[in-house]
């Protein structure tokens, strides 16, 4: 009987040890399961992040490819435009050179024509001045001629009057009688005297200058 308490104590200790070990093992298993669960969650999260990163990377690659295509298009377009612009510049330069040559040729022709016209104008002005001088001289000569004609006409009228007066005086009976008295010495008869006077009168009339003839 004296050993029973000891045995009981021993059994209690063993039971406590076994129970403690069992509890310790169960607690360890729980911790392991919790750790495993956390690891699995981390793995799942990493897989999701990896998938997201791969999707984003694929999107980036697609965008990169698209940007590359757009870049190639821009480069090709720029090269094509540059080539087109180069061709246009060459064409414009050729057209400009041709136009410049044409304008230079036209300028040469215009300068030559201007020189000819200037020379012609100078000659024309010289001829005009000469013509005006000749006209002025002719007008002066016409004035002098008109003055001479007027003087001659005046003298002609005076001579005509004197001639008619002389004829009328000769027609006077007394003068005719005097001439007839001299007939034995002169041999001039009255009829001859009349004819002579008539002839002189006709000559005077024919030689008379009228104002109309003067204006001609």
Beta strands, then each sheet from edge to edge (+ up, - down):
end
